[in-house]
Amino acid sequence: MRLSKEFIVAIVLTGAALMATAAHAHDYKAGALVIAHPWTPKPPAGAKVAAGFLKITNEGKEDDRLVAISAEVAGKIQIHGMKIENGIMKMFELAGGLAIPAGQTVELKSKSNHVMFMGLKTLPAEGQSFTAVLTFEKAGEVPVEFAVEPMGGDDHGEM
């Protein structure tokens, strides 16, 4: 059986559309905010902390602020900043939360601002996800799923 070029092109385009849909299925919208791909690197065995990363785009005309995060997976969760002092990386809680300026994208990523899940109650396994609730000053509470992914690749560097 020989397949026509049109049939093959249709199959390729359908596959590409499905992959694009899956890639965007991990985005969330709350008011003017778009929250893209919350994820955490798989923590090593025995870890008591895990980092969380995501992008938040404010498509609105007013600033907003990420003020809190909650999740059953951890006893305490903080929004962390990071700076280098005398060649040493220091992390600290961002008092008052993280500003999400109007018309801008804020990325929480490795070696920068990030989420810190502390006092892990369960160790998230690669390929699974867990629910967290992001609380914004204006957009309110937004439930999201943090995907547990392998370390490395796709700018998923170690902290």
N, CA, C and O atoms as a GROMACS GRO file, in nm:
protein
  636
    1MET      N    1   0.084  -0.118   0.000
    1MET     CA    2   0.000   0.000   0.000
    1MET      C    3   0.089   0.124   0.000
    1MET      O    4   0.182   0.136   0.080
    2ARG      N    5   0.059   0.213  -0.089
    2ARG     CA    6   0.137   0.335  -0.102
    2ARG      C    7   0.053   0.453  -0.052
    2ARG      O    8  -0.062   0.468  -0.092
    3LEU      N    9   0.112   0.535   0.036
    3LEU     CA   10   0.040   0.650   0.091
    3LEU      C   11   0.066   0.773   0.007
    3LEU      O   12   0.178   0.796  -0.038
    4SER      N   13  -0.037   0.852  -0.015
    4SER     CA   14  -0.022   0.974  -0.094
    4SER      C   15   0.050   1.082  -0.011
    4SER      O   16   0.050   1.077   0.112
    5LYS      N   17   0.111   1.179  -0.081
    5LYS     CA   18   0.177   1.290  -0.014
    5LYS      C   19   0.078   1.367   0.074
    5LYS      O   20   0.112   1.408   0.185
    6GLU      N   21  -0.043   1.386   0.022
    6GLU     CA   22  -0.144   1.461   0.098
    6GLU      C   23  -0.179   1.390   0.229
    6GLU      O   24  -0.197   1.455   0.332
    7PHE      N   25  -0.188   1.258   0.225
    7PHE     CA   26  -0.220   1.180   0.345
    7PHE      C   27  -0.107   1.192   0.447
    7PHE      O   28  -0.132   1.211   0.566
    8ILE      N   29   0.017   1.182   0.401
    8ILE     CA   30   0.132   1.194   0.491
    8ILE      C   31   0.138   1.334   0.551
    8ILE      O   32   0.163   1.349   0.670
    9VAL      N   33   0.118   1.435   0.469
    9VAL     CA   34   0.118   1.573   0.519
    9VAL      C   35   0.007   1.592   0.623
    9VAL      O   36   0.028   1.656   0.725
   10ALA      N   37  -0.110   1.536   0.597
   10ALA     CA   38  -0.221   1.547   0.693
   10ALA      C   39  -0.185   1.481   0.825
   10ALA      O   40  -0.217   1.536   0.931
   11ILE      N   41  -0.120   1.366   0.822
   11ILE     CA   42  -0.080   1.297   0.944
   11ILE      C   43   0.022   1.381   1.021
   11ILE      O   44   0.012   1.396   1.142
   12VAL      N   45   0.121   1.434   0.949
   12VAL     CA   46   0.225   1.516   1.014
   12VAL      C   47   0.164   1.640   1.077
   12VAL      O   48   0.196   1.674   1.191
   13LEU      N   49   0.075   1.709   1.005
   13LEU     CA   50   0.012   1.829   1.058
   13LEU      C   51  -0.077   1.798   1.178
   13LEU      O   52  -0.081   1.875   1.274
   14THR      N   53  -0.148   1.687   1.174
   14THR     CA   54  -0.231   1.646   1.288
   14THR      C   55  -0.144   1.619   1.410
   14THR      O   56  -0.177   1.661   1.520
   15GLY      N   57  -0.033   1.550   1.391
   15GLY     CA   58   0.060   1.523   1.501
   15GLY      C   59   0.117   1.651   1.558
   15GLY      O   60   0.126   1.665   1.680
   16ALA      N   61   0.155   1.744   1.472
   16ALA     CA   62   0.209   1.872   1.519
   16ALA      C   63   0.104   1.949   1.598
   16ALA      O   64   0.135   2.010   1.700
   17ALA      N   65  -0.020   1.947   1.551
   17ALA     CA   66  -0.129   2.017   1.623
   17ALA      C   67  -0.151   1.954   1.760
   17ALA      O   68  -0.172   2.026   1.858
   18LEU      N   69  -0.147   1.823   1.768
   18LEU     CA   70  -0.165   1.755   1.897
   18LEU      C   71  -0.051   1.787   1.992
   18LEU      O   72  -0.075   1.808   2.111
   19MET      N   73   0.072   1.792   1.942
   19MET     CA   74   0.186   1.826   2.028
   19MET      C   75   0.175   1.970   2.076
   19MET      O   76   0.204   1.998   2.192
   20ALA      N   77   0.133   2.061   1.988
   20ALA     CA   78   0.117   2.200   2.028
   20ALA      C   79   0.009   2.213   2.135
   20ALA      O   80   0.025   2.291   2.229
   21THR      N   81  -0.100   2.138   2.121
   21THR     CA   82  -0.207   2.141   2.221
   21THR      C   83  -0.155   2.089   2.354
   21THR      O   84  -0.183   2.148   2.458
   22ALA      N   85  -0.080   1.980   2.352
   22ALA     CA   86  -0.025   1.925   2.476
   22ALA      C   87   0.072   2.022   2.540
   22ALA      O   88   0.074   2.035   2.663
   23ALA      N   89   0.152   2.092   2.459
   23ALA     CA   90   0.248   2.188   2.514
   23ALA      C   91   0.178   2.302   2.586
   23ALA      O   92   0.229   2.352   2.686
   24HIS      N   93   0.062   2.343   2.536
   24HIS     CA   94  -0.009   2.454   2.597
   24HIS      C   95  -0.109   2.410   2.702
   24HIS      O   96  -0.171   2.494   2.768
   25ALA      N   97  -0.127   2.281   2.720
   25ALA     CA   98  -0.223   2.230   2.817
   25ALA      C   99  -0.177   2.256   2.959
   25ALA      O  100  -0.256   2.242   3.053
   26HIS      N  101  -0.051   2.294   2.978
   26HIS     CA  102   0.004   2.316   3.109
   26HIS      C  103   0.011   2.465   3.140
   26HIS      O  104   0.089   2.508   3.225
   27ASP      N  105  -0.071   2.546   3.072
   27ASP     CA  106  -0.081   2.689   3.097
   27ASP      C  107  -0.213   2.717   3.165
   27ASP      O  108  -0.311   2.644   3.147
   28TYR      N  109  -0.216   2.825   3.243
   28TYR     CA  110  -0.336   2.862   3.318
   28TYR      C  111  -0.360   3.010   3.298
   28TYR      O  112  -0.267   3.088   3.278
   29LYS      N  113  -0.487   3.050   3.301
   29LYS     CA  114  -0.523   3.190   3.284
   29LYS      C  115  -0.609   3.232   3.401
   29LYS      O  116  -0.703   3.161   3.439
   30ALA      N  117  -0.577   3.347   3.459
   30ALA     CA  118  -0.654   3.404   3.570
   30ALA      C  119  -0.659   3.554   3.549
   30ALA      O  120  -0.560   3.624   3.573
   31GLY      N  121  -0.773   3.604   3.506
   31GLY     CA  122  -0.783   3.746   3.476
   31GLY      C  123  -0.684   3.781   3.367
   31GLY      O  124  -0.685   3.720   3.260
   32ALA      N  125  -0.598   3.879   3.395
   32ALA     CA  126  -0.499   3.924   3.296
   32ALA      C  127  -0.371   3.842   3.301
   32ALA      O  128  -0.279   3.866   3.223
   33LEU      N  129  -0.364   3.745   3.392
   33LEU     CA  130  -0.240   3.668   3.408
   33LEU      C  131  -0.244   3.536   3.332
   33LEU      O  132  -0.346   3.467   3.329
   34VAL      N  133  -0.132   3.503   3.269
   34VAL     CA  134  -0.112   3.373   3.206
   34VAL      C  135   0.004   3.307   3.279
   34VAL      O  136   0.114   3.362   3.285
   35ILE      N  137  -0.021   3.191   3.335
   35ILE     CA  138   0.079   3.116   3.411
   35ILE      C  139   0.121   2.999   3.325
   35ILE      O  140   0.040   2.914   3.291
   36ALA      N  141   0.250   2.995   3.290
   36ALA     CA  142   0.299   2.895   3.197
   36ALA      C  143   0.389   2.793   3.266
   36ALA      O  144   0.483   2.828   3.338
   37HIS      N  145   0.359   2.668   3.242
   37HIS     CA  146   0.439   2.551   3.275
   37HIS      C  147   0.501   2.551   3.415
   37HIS      O  148   0.624   2.558   3.427
   38PRO      N  149   0.419   2.544   3.520
   38PRO     CA  150   0.477   2.523   3.653
   38PRO      C  151   0.542   2.385   3.659
   38PRO      O  152   0.482   2.286   3.619
   39TRP      N  153   0.665   2.379   3.710
   39TRP     CA  154   0.734   2.251   3.717
   39TRP      C  155   0.835   2.254   3.830
   39TRP      O  156   0.874   2.360   3.878
   40THR      N  157   0.878   2.136   3.872
   40THR     CA  158   0.981   2.120   3.973
   40THR      C  159   1.075   2.009   3.929
   40THR      O  160   1.030   1.907   3.877
   41PRO      N  161   1.206   2.029   3.949
   41PRO     CA  162   1.298   1.919   3.920
   41PRO      C  163   1.276   1.806   4.022
   41PRO      O  164   1.250   1.833   4.139
   42LYS      N  165   1.287   1.683   3.976
   42LYS     CA  166   1.273   1.568   4.066
   42LYS      C  167   1.376   1.581   4.177
   42LYS      O  168   1.496   1.584   4.149
   43PRO      N  169   1.330   1.590   4.303
   43PRO     CA  170   1.428   1.600   4.412
   43PRO      C  171   1.500   1.468   4.436
   43PRO      O  172   1.442   1.361   4.413
   44PRO      N  173   1.624   1.474   4.481
   44PRO     CA  174   1.695   1.350   4.511
   44PRO      C  175   1.636   1.280   4.633
   44PRO      O  176   1.568   1.343   4.715
   45ALA      N  177   1.660   1.151   4.645
   45ALA     CA  178   1.609   1.072   4.758
   45ALA      C  179   1.649   1.140   4.890
   45ALA      O  180   1.763   1.182   4.907
   46GLY      N  181   1.555   1.149   4.982
   46GLY     CA  182   1.580   1.206   5.113
   46GLY      C  183   1.574   1.358   5.119
   46GLY      O  184   1.592   1.415   5.227
   47ALA      N  185   1.551   1.423   5.007
   47ALA     CA  186   1.546   1.570   5.006
   47ALA      C  187   1.431   1.621   5.091
   47ALA      O  188   1.325   1.559   5.097
   48LYS      N  189   1.453   1.732   5.156
   48LYS     CA  190   1.348   1.797   5.236
   48LYS      C  191   1.298   1.925   5.170
   48LYS      O  192   1.204   1.987   5.218
   49VAL      N  193   1.362   1.963   5.058
   49VAL     CA  194   1.322   2.084   4.985
   49VAL      C  195   1.318   2.054   4.836
   49VAL      O  196   1.384   1.962   4.787
   50ALA      N  197   1.241   2.135   4.765
   50ALA     CA  198   1.238   2.129   4.619
   50ALA      C  199   1.210   2.269   4.567
   50ALA      O  200   1.140   2.348   4.631
   51ALA      N  201   1.264   2.299   4.452
   51ALA     CA  202   1.240   2.429   4.390
   51ALA      C  203   1.124   2.418   4.293
   51ALA      O  204   1.092   2.309   4.245
   52GLY      N  205   1.060   2.530   4.265
   52GLY     CA  206   0.952   2.535   4.167
   52GLY      C  207   0.976   2.649   4.071
   52GLY      O  208   1.023   2.756   4.109
   53PHE      N  209   0.944   2.625   3.944
   53PHE     CA  210   0.969   2.723   3.840
   53PHE      C  211   0.843   2.741   3.754
   53PHE      O  212   0.763   2.648   3.741
   54LEU      N  213   0.825   2.859   3.696
   54LEU     CA  214   0.713   2.890   3.608
   54LEU      C  215   0.733   3.029   3.549
   54LEU      O  216   0.821   3.104   3.592
   55LYS      N  217   0.651   3.062   3.451
   55LYS     CA  218   0.649   3.197   3.394
   55LYS      C  219   0.511   3.255   3.416
   55LYS      O  220   0.409   3.186   3.404
   56ILE      N  221   0.508   3.384   3.450
   56ILE     CA  222   0.381   3.454   3.469
   56ILE      C  223   0.383   3.577   3.380
   56ILE      O  224   0.469   3.663   3.395
   57THR      N  225   0.288   3.584   3.288
   57THR     CA  226   0.276   3.699   3.199
   57THR      C  227   0.153   3.779   3.240
   57THR      O  228   0.044   3.724   3.253
   58ASN      N  229   0.171   3.908   3.258
   58ASN     CA  230   0.061   3.998   3.292
   58ASN      C  231   0.021   4.070   3.164
   58ASN      O  232   0.089   4.163   3.120
   59GLU      N  233  -0.091   4.028   3.105
   59GLU     CA  234  -0.139   4.088   2.981
   59GLU      C  235  -0.226   4.211   3.006
   59GLU      O  236  -0.277   4.272   2.912
   60GLY      N  237  -0.242   4.247   3.132
   60GLY     CA  238  -0.329   4.359   3.169
   60GLY      C  239  -0.258   4.493   3.172
   60GLY      O  240  -0.142   4.505   3.134
   61LYS      N  241  -0.332   4.593   3.217
   61LYS     CA  242  -0.281   4.730   3.227
   61LYS      C  243  -0.246   4.768   3.370
   61LYS      O  244  -0.196   4.878   3.395
   62GLU      N  245  -0.271   4.676   3.466
   62GLU     CA  246  -0.238   4.700   3.606
   62GLU      C  247  -0.141   4.595   3.656
   62GLU      O  248  -0.148   4.478   3.618
   63ASP      N  249  -0.049   4.639   3.742
   63ASP     CA  250   0.044   4.546   3.805
   63ASP      C  251  -0.034   4.449   3.895
   63ASP      O  252  -0.143   4.482   3.942
   64ASP      N  253   0.022   4.333   3.918
   64ASP     CA  254  -0.032   4.237   4.015
   64ASP      C  255   0.087   4.189   4.096
   64ASP      O  256   0.201   4.230   4.071
   65ARG      N  257   0.064   4.103   4.191
   65ARG     CA  258   0.170   4.054   4.279
   65ARG      C  259   0.138   3.913   4.324
   65ARG      O  260   0.028   3.886   4.372
   66LEU      N  261   0.236   3.822   4.309
   66LEU     CA  262   0.224   3.688   4.364
   66LEU      C  263   0.260   3.700   4.512
   66LEU      O  264   0.374   3.729   4.546
   67VAL      N  265   0.161   3.676   4.600
   67VAL     CA  266   0.183   3.701   4.742
   67VAL      C  267   0.200   3.574   4.824
   67VAL      O  268   0.257   3.579   4.933
   68ALA      N  269   0.150   3.459   4.775
   68ALA     CA  270   0.161   3.335   4.853
   68ALA      C  271   0.142   3.214   4.763
   68ALA      O  272   0.085   3.224   4.654
   69ILE      N  273   0.192   3.100   4.811
   69ILE     CA  274   0.173   2.972   4.744
   69ILE      C  275   0.147   2.869   4.852
   69ILE      O  276   0.212   2.869   4.956
   70SER      N  277   0.051   2.781   4.825
   70SER     CA  278   0.024   2.673   4.919
   70SER      C  279   0.016   2.542   4.842
   70SER      O  280  -0.023   2.538   4.725
   71ALA      N  281   0.053   2.433   4.911
   71ALA     CA  282   0.047   2.299   4.851
   71ALA      C  283   0.058   2.198   4.963
   71ALA      O  284   0.129   2.219   5.061
   72GLU      N  285  -0.014   2.086   4.947
   72GLU     CA  286  -0.010   1.978   5.046
   72GLU      C  287   0.126   1.909   5.052
   72GLU      O  288   0.158   1.847   5.153
   73VAL      N  289   0.204   1.919   4.946
   73VAL     CA  290   0.330   1.846   4.937
   73VAL      C  291   0.436   1.897   5.035
   73VAL      O  292   0.531   1.825   5.067
   74ALA      N  293   0.421   2.022   5.084
   74ALA     CA  294   0.526   2.082   5.168
   74ALA      C  295   0.466   2.148   5.292
   74ALA      O  296   0.353   2.195   5.292
   75GLY      N  297   0.546   2.150   5.397
   75GLY     CA  298   0.504   2.214   5.521
   75GLY      C  299   0.507   2.366   5.512
   75GLY      O  300   0.429   2.434   5.578
   76LYS      N  301   0.598   2.419   5.430
   76LYS     CA  302   0.613   2.563   5.416
   76LYS      C  303   0.657   2.593   5.274
   76LYS      O  304   0.736   2.519   5.215
   77ILE      N  305   0.605   2.701   5.218
   77ILE     CA  306   0.642   2.739   5.082
   77ILE      C  307   0.673   2.889   5.081
   77ILE      O  308   0.598   2.970   5.136
   78GLN      N  309   0.785   2.923   5.019
   78GLN     CA  310   0.824   3.064   5.010
   78GLN      C  311   0.852   3.100   4.866
   78GLN      O  312   0.887   3.016   4.784
   79ILE      N  313   0.837   3.229   4.837
   79ILE     CA  314   0.879   3.285   4.709
   79ILE      C  315   1.018   3.342   4.736
   79ILE      O  316   1.034   3.434   4.816
   80HIS      N  317   1.118   3.286   4.669
   80HIS     CA  318   1.257   3.322   4.697
   80HIS      C  319   1.318   3.412   4.591
   80HIS      O  320   1.287   3.401   4.472
   81GLY      N  321   1.403   3.499   4.638
   81GLY     CA  322   1.494   3.574   4.553
   81GLY      C  323   1.631   3.509   4.565
   81GLY      O  324   1.650   3.420   4.649
   82MET      N  325   1.725   3.552   4.484
   82MET     CA  326   1.860   3.496   4.488
   82MET      C  327   1.956   3.606   4.448
   82MET      O  328   1.929   3.686   4.359
   83LYS      N  329   2.070   3.610   4.517
   83LYS     CA  330   2.176   3.703   4.479
   83LYS      C  331   2.310   3.638   4.509
   83LYS      O  332   2.320   3.544   4.589
   84ILE      N  333   2.413   3.690   4.445
   84ILE     CA  334   2.550   3.642   4.466
   84ILE      C  335   2.622   3.747   4.549
   84ILE      O  336   2.628   3.864   4.511
   85GLU      N  337   2.675   3.704   4.663
   85GLU     CA  338   2.755   3.792   4.748
   85GLU      C  339   2.890   3.727   4.772
   85GLU      O  340   2.896   3.615   4.823
   86ASN      N  341   2.997   3.796   4.734
   86ASN     CA  342   3.132   3.744   4.750
   86ASN      C  343   3.146   3.604   4.689
   86ASN      O  344   3.211   3.517   4.746
   87GLY      N  345   3.083   3.584   4.573
   87GLY     CA  346   3.093   3.457   4.503
   87GLY      C  347   3.006   3.346   4.560
   87GLY      O  348   3.017   3.231   4.517
   88ILE      N  349   2.921   3.378   4.657
   88ILE     CA  350   2.835   3.278   4.720
   88ILE      C  351   2.689   3.310   4.690
   88ILE      O  352   2.644   3.423   4.709
   89MET      N  353   2.616   3.208   4.642
   89MET     CA  354   2.474   3.227   4.613
   89MET      C  355   2.396   3.227   4.744
   89MET      O  356   2.411   3.137   4.827
   90LYS      N  357   2.314   3.331   4.762
   90LYS     CA  358   2.229   3.341   4.881
   90LYS      C  359   2.084   3.351   4.838
   90LYS      O  360   2.048   3.430   4.750
   91MET      N  361   2.000   3.270   4.900
   91MET     CA  362   1.856   3.274   4.874
   91MET      C  363   1.787   3.339   4.993
   91MET      O  364   1.833   3.327   5.107
   92PHE      N  365   1.676   3.407   4.965
   92PHE     CA  366   1.603   3.475   5.070
   92PHE      C  367   1.456   3.486   5.030
   92PHE      O  368   1.423   3.490   4.912
   93GLU      N  369   1.369   3.491   5.130
   93GLU     CA  370   1.226   3.507   5.102
   93GLU      C  371   1.201   3.649   5.054
   93GLU      O  372   1.255   3.744   5.110
   94LEU      N  373   1.119   3.662   4.950
   94LEU     CA  374   1.081   3.794   4.900
   94LEU      C  375   0.966   3.846   4.987
   94LEU      O  376   0.850   3.809   4.967
   95ALA      N  377   0.999   3.930   5.083
   95ALA     CA  378   0.897   3.986   5.172
   95ALA      C  379   0.798   4.065   5.087
   95ALA      O  380   0.838   4.150   5.006
   96GLY      N  381   0.671   4.038   5.105
   96GLY     CA  382   0.568   4.108   5.028
   96GLY      C  383   0.538   4.044   4.893
   96GLY      O  384   0.451   4.093   4.820
   97GLY      N  385   0.608   3.937   4.859
   97GLY     CA  386   0.579   3.866   4.736
   97GLY      C  387   0.659   3.916   4.617
   97GLY      O  388   0.759   3.987   4.632
   98LEU      N  389   0.613   3.879   4.498
   98LEU     CA  390   0.682   3.907   4.373
   98LEU      C  391   0.594   3.990   4.281
   98LEU      O  392   0.484   3.948   4.246
   99ALA      N  393   0.644   4.107   4.242
   99ALA     CA  394   0.568   4.195   4.153
   99ALA      C  395   0.559   4.133   4.013
   99ALA      O  396   0.656   4.078   3.961
  100ILE      N  397   0.439   4.144   3.954
  100ILE     CA  398   0.414   4.101   3.816
  100ILE      C  399   0.368   4.227   3.742
  100ILE      O  400   0.248   4.253   3.734
  101PRO      N  401   0.463   4.306   3.687
  101PRO     CA  402   0.427   4.432   3.623
  101PRO      C  403   0.337   4.414   3.500
  101PRO      O  404   0.348   4.316   3.428
  102ALA      N  405   0.250   4.511   3.480
  102ALA     CA  406   0.160   4.512   3.364
  102ALA      C  407   0.242   4.504   3.236
  102ALA      O  408   0.342   4.572   3.220
  103GLY      N  409   0.195   4.418   3.144
  103GLY     CA  410   0.258   4.406   3.013
  103GLY      C  411   0.392   4.333   3.013
  103GLY      O  412   0.464   4.336   2.912
  104GLN      N  413   0.427   4.267   3.122
  104GLN     CA  414   0.556   4.201   3.130
  104GLN      C  415   0.543   4.054   3.169
  104GLN      O  416   0.439   4.011   3.220
  105THR      N  417   0.650   3.979   3.145
  105THR     CA  418   0.659   3.839   3.187
  105THR      C  419   0.766   3.828   3.294
  105THR      O  420   0.877   3.879   3.279
  106VAL      N  421   0.731   3.760   3.402
  106VAL     CA  422   0.825   3.734   3.511
  106VAL      C  423   0.850   3.584   3.512
  106VAL      O  424   0.756   3.504   3.518
  107GLU      N  425   0.977   3.545   3.505
  107GLU     CA  426   1.011   3.403   3.504
  107GLU      C  427   1.075   3.365   3.636
  107GLU      O  428   1.173   3.425   3.679
  108LEU      N  429   1.017   3.265   3.700
  108LEU     CA  430   1.078   3.206   3.819
  108LEU      C  431   1.158   3.088   3.767
  108LEU      O  432   1.101   2.993   3.713
  109LYS      N  433   1.291   3.092   3.784
  109LYS     CA  434   1.377   2.993   3.722
  109LYS      C  435   1.498   2.966   3.809
  109LYS      O  436   1.522   3.034   3.909
  110SER      N  437   1.575   2.867   3.768
  110SER     CA  438   1.696   2.830   3.839
  110SER      C  439   1.793   2.949   3.844
  110SER      O  440   1.806   3.023   3.747
  111LYS      N  441   1.860   2.965   3.957
  111LYS     CA  442   1.959   3.070   3.978
  111LYS      C  443   1.899   3.209   3.969
  111LYS      O  444   1.967   3.303   3.928
  112SER      N  445   1.772   3.223   4.007
  112SER     CA  446   1.700   3.350   4.002
  112SER      C  447   1.584   3.339   4.101
  112SER      O  448   1.586   3.255   4.191
  113ASN      N  449   1.483   3.423   4.085
  113ASN     CA  450   1.362   3.410   4.167
  113ASN      C  451   1.301   3.273   4.141
  113ASN      O  452   1.302   3.225   4.027
  114HIS      N  453   1.247   3.210   4.245
  114HIS     CA  454   1.190   3.076   4.232
  114HIS      C  455   1.097   3.049   4.351
  114HIS      O  456   1.092   3.126   4.446
  115VAL      N  457   1.026   2.938   4.343
  115VAL     CA  458   0.944   2.890   4.454
  115VAL      C  459   1.029   2.790   4.533
  115VAL      O  460   1.102   2.712   4.473
  116MET      N  461   1.018   2.793   4.664
  116MET     CA  462   1.090   2.695   4.746
  116MET      C  463   0.989   2.618   4.830
  116MET      O  464   0.924   2.674   4.919
  117PHE      N  465   0.976   2.488   4.800
  117PHE     CA  466   0.891   2.398   4.877
  117PHE      C  467   0.979   2.340   4.988
  117PHE      O  468   1.075   2.269   4.960
  118MET      N  469   0.946   2.370   5.114
  118MET     CA  470   1.030   2.327   5.227
  118MET      C  471   0.953   2.231   5.317
  118MET      O  472   0.830   2.237   5.327
  119GLY      N  473   1.027   2.143   5.381
  119GLY     CA  474   0.963   2.044   5.467
  119GLY      C  475   0.873   1.952   5.387
  119GLY      O  476   0.756   1.933   5.420
  120LEU      N  477   0.930   1.894   5.280
  120LEU     CA  478   0.850   1.807   5.193
  120LEU      C  479   0.787   1.694   5.274
  120LEU      O  480   0.854   1.625   5.351
  121LYS      N  481   0.656   1.677   5.257
  121LYS     CA  482   0.583   1.570   5.325
  121LYS      C  483   0.588   1.441   5.244
  121LYS      O  484   0.586   1.331   5.300
  122THR      N  485   0.596   1.455   5.113
  122THR     CA  486   0.613   1.341   5.022
  122THR      C  487   0.716   1.383   4.919
  122THR      O  488   0.731   1.502   4.889
  123LEU      N  489   0.786   1.287   4.865
  123LEU     CA  490   0.887   1.315   4.764
  123LEU      C  491   0.822   1.303   4.626
  123LEU      O  492   0.789   1.193   4.583
  124PRO      N  493   0.804   1.417   4.556
  124PRO     CA  494   0.742   1.410   4.424
  124PRO      C  495   0.824   1.324   4.329
  124PRO      O  496   0.946   1.337   4.322
  125ALA      N  497   0.758   1.236   4.256
  125ALA     CA  498   0.825   1.144   4.163
  125ALA      C  499   0.819   1.199   4.021
  125ALA      O  500   0.720   1.259   3.980
  126GLU      N  501   0.926   1.176   3.947
  126GLU     CA  502   0.933   1.217   3.808
  126GLU      C  503   0.815   1.161   3.729
  126GLU      O  504   0.778   1.045   3.744
  127GLY      N  505   0.757   1.248   3.645
  127GLY     CA  506   0.643   1.206   3.564
  127GLY      C  507   0.509   1.230   3.631
  127GLY      O  508   0.405   1.222   3.566
  128GLN      N  509   0.511   1.261   3.759
  128GLN     CA  510   0.387   1.292   3.831
  128GLN      C  511   0.372   1.443   3.841
  128GLN      O  512   0.454   1.518   3.789
  129SER      N  513   0.267   1.486   3.910
  129SER     CA  514   0.248   1.628   3.935
  129SER      C  515   0.180   1.644   4.070
  129SER      O  516   0.128   1.547   4.126
  130PHE      N  517   0.181   1.765   4.120
  130PHE     CA  518   0.109   1.794   4.244
  130PHE      C  519   0.044   1.931   4.232
  130PHE      O  520   0.092   2.018   4.159
  131THR      N  521  -0.065   1.948   4.305
  131THR     CA  522  -0.142   2.072   4.300
  131THR      C  523  -0.085   2.175   4.396
  131THR      O  524  -0.048   2.142   4.509
  132ALA      N  525  -0.080   2.298   4.351
  132ALA     CA  526  -0.045   2.411   4.436
  132ALA      C  527  -0.144   2.523   4.404
  132ALA      O  528  -0.202   2.526   4.295
  133VAL      N  529  -0.162   2.613   4.498
  133VAL     CA  530  -0.249   2.727   4.476
  133VAL      C  531  -0.163   2.853   4.484
  133VAL      O  532  -0.102   2.882   4.587
  134LEU      N  533  -0.158   2.927   4.373
  134LEU     CA  534  -0.089   3.055   4.369
  134LEU      C  535  -0.188   3.163   4.409
  134LEU      O  536  -0.300   3.165   4.357
  135THR      N  537  -0.150   3.250   4.499
  135THR     CA  538  -0.239   3.358   4.542
  135THR      C  539  -0.180   3.492   4.496
  135THR      O  540  -0.068   3.528   4.531
  136PHE      N  541  -0.260   3.563   4.417
  136PHE     CA  542  -0.220   3.693   4.365
  136PHE      C  543  -0.302   3.803   4.432
  136PHE      O  544  -0.416   3.782   4.472
  137GLU      N  545  -0.243   3.919   4.443
  137GLU     CA  546  -0.310   4.034   4.503
  137GLU      C  547  -0.442   4.066   4.431
  137GLU      O  548  -0.544   4.089   4.497
  138LYS      N  549  -0.441   4.068   4.299
  138LYS     CA  550  -0.560   4.105   4.222
  138LYS      C  551  -0.630   3.986   4.158
  138LYS      O  552  -0.753   3.978   4.159
  139ALA      N  553  -0.555   3.894   4.101
  139ALA     CA  554  -0.615   3.780   4.030
  139ALA      C  555  -0.670   3.675   4.126
  139ALA      O  556  -0.746   3.588   4.084
  140GLY      N  557  -0.633   3.682   4.254
  140GLY     CA  558  -0.684   3.588   4.353
  140GLY      C  559  -0.614   3.454   4.349
  140GLY      O  560  -0.498   3.444   4.307
  141GLU      N  561  -0.684   3.350   4.393
  141GLU     CA  562  -0.627   3.216   4.403
  141GLU      C  563  -0.638   3.142   4.269
  141GLU      O  564  -0.743   3.140   4.205
  142VAL      N  565  -0.526   3.080   4.229
  142VAL     CA  566  -0.521   3.009   4.102
  142VAL      C  567  -0.460   2.870   4.127
  142VAL      O  568  -0.340   2.859   4.151
  143PRO      N  569  -0.541   2.763   4.120
  143PRO     CA  570  -0.485   2.629   4.134
  143PRO      C  571  -0.408   2.590   4.008
  143PRO      O  572  -0.456   2.611   3.896
  144VAL      N  573  -0.289   2.534   4.027
  144VAL     CA  574  -0.205   2.489   3.915
  144VAL      C  575  -0.147   2.353   3.950
  144VAL      O  576  -0.147   2.311   4.066
  145GLU      N  577  -0.097   2.284   3.849
  145GLU     CA  578  -0.028   2.157   3.867
  145GLU      C  579   0.120   2.177   3.839
  145GLU      O  580   0.156   2.223   3.730
  146PHE      N  581   0.205   2.144   3.935
  146PHE     CA  582   0.349   2.146   3.915
  146PHE      C  583   0.391   2.009   3.863
  146PHE      O  584   0.377   1.909   3.933
  147ALA      N  585   0.442   2.004   3.741
  147ALA     CA  586   0.491   1.880   3.683
  147ALA      C  587   0.628   1.849   3.742
  147ALA      O  588   0.710   1.940   3.760
  148VAL      N  589   0.653   1.723   3.772
  148VAL     CA  590   0.783   1.682   3.824
  148VAL      C  591   0.864   1.628   3.707
  148VAL      O  592   0.828   1.528   3.647
  149GLU      N  593   0.974   1.697   3.676
  149GLU     CA  594   1.053   1.668   3.557
  149GLU      C  595   1.198   1.636   3.595
  149GLU      O  596   1.241   1.667   3.706
  150PRO      N  597   1.271   1.574   3.504
  150PRO     CA  598   1.412   1.544   3.533
  150PRO      C  599   1.495   1.672   3.541
  150PRO      O  600   1.459   1.774   3.484
  151MET      N  601   1.606   1.663   3.613
  151MET     CA  602   1.701   1.774   3.617
  151MET      C  603   1.764   1.792   3.479
  151MET      O  604   1.781   1.695   3.405
  152GLY      N  605   1.799   1.916   3.446
  152GLY     CA  606   1.871   1.943   3.322
  152GLY      C  607   1.780   1.952   3.202
  152GLY      O  608   1.665   1.909   3.207
  153GLY      N  609   1.832   2.008   3.094
  153GLY     CA  610   1.757   2.021   2.969
  153GLY      C  611   1.655   2.132   2.978
  153GLY      O  612   1.604   2.161   3.086
  154ASP      N  613   1.624   2.195   2.867
  154ASP     CA  614   1.522   2.298   2.854
  154ASP      C  615   1.538   2.406   2.961
  154ASP      O  616   1.439   2.450   3.020
  155ASP      N  617   1.662   2.448   2.985
  155ASP     CA  618   1.696   2.548   3.086
  155ASP      C  619   1.649   2.505   3.225
  155ASP      O  620   1.614   2.589   3.307
  156HIS      N  621   1.649   2.375   3.250
  156HIS     CA  622   1.609   2.324   3.380
  156HIS      C  623   1.735   2.293   3.461
  156HIS      O  624   1.750   2.182   3.512
  157GLY      N  625   1.825   2.388   3.471
  157GLY     CA  626   1.951   2.363   3.539
  157GLY      C  627   1.934   2.345   3.689
  157GLY      O  628   1.831   2.381   3.746
  158GLU      N  629   2.034   2.289   3.751
  158GLU     CA  630   2.030   2.269   3.895
  158GLU      C  631   2.044   2.402   3.965
  158GLU      O  632   2.102   2.496   3.912
  159MET      N  633   1.990   2.408   4.086
  159MET     CA  634   2.004   2.528   4.167
  159MET      C  635   2.133   2.523   4.244
  159MET      O  636   2.164   2.615   4.319
   0.00000   0.00000   0.00000
